[in-house]
Amino acid sequence: MSSQPTQATVHEFDASTGAGSVITDQGMVIPFATGVWESGALRTMRQGQRVRVAVAGSGADAAITSLTLVTFPPTV
C-alpha cells in the first residue's frame, strides 16, 4: 500500500492506551499505535467507525501513519 489516504473500519480500539487496529477496504488488518490516534485530533473511537488512514509499507511491514474521521480532510 502507499501513503495515499484510504478508507477503513475500526476493528479494535483501547481507549486507555489509544492503540488499536483497522480493517482496510481491501480486507487487511493493520494495527496502529497510540501516537497515530492522538495525532489525528480524535477524542474517541468505536469499533465499526469509518476512518481515513494513510498506510506506509505493505504486508507485514504496513504501518498507519495518520488516522482521521472520513468526514475530516486528509492530513497527508
Buried (B, 14 or more C-beta within 10 A) or exposed (E): BEBEBBEBEBBBBEEEEBBBBBBBEEEBEBBBEEEBBEEBEBEEBEEEBEBBBBBEBEEEEBBBBBBBBEEEEEBE
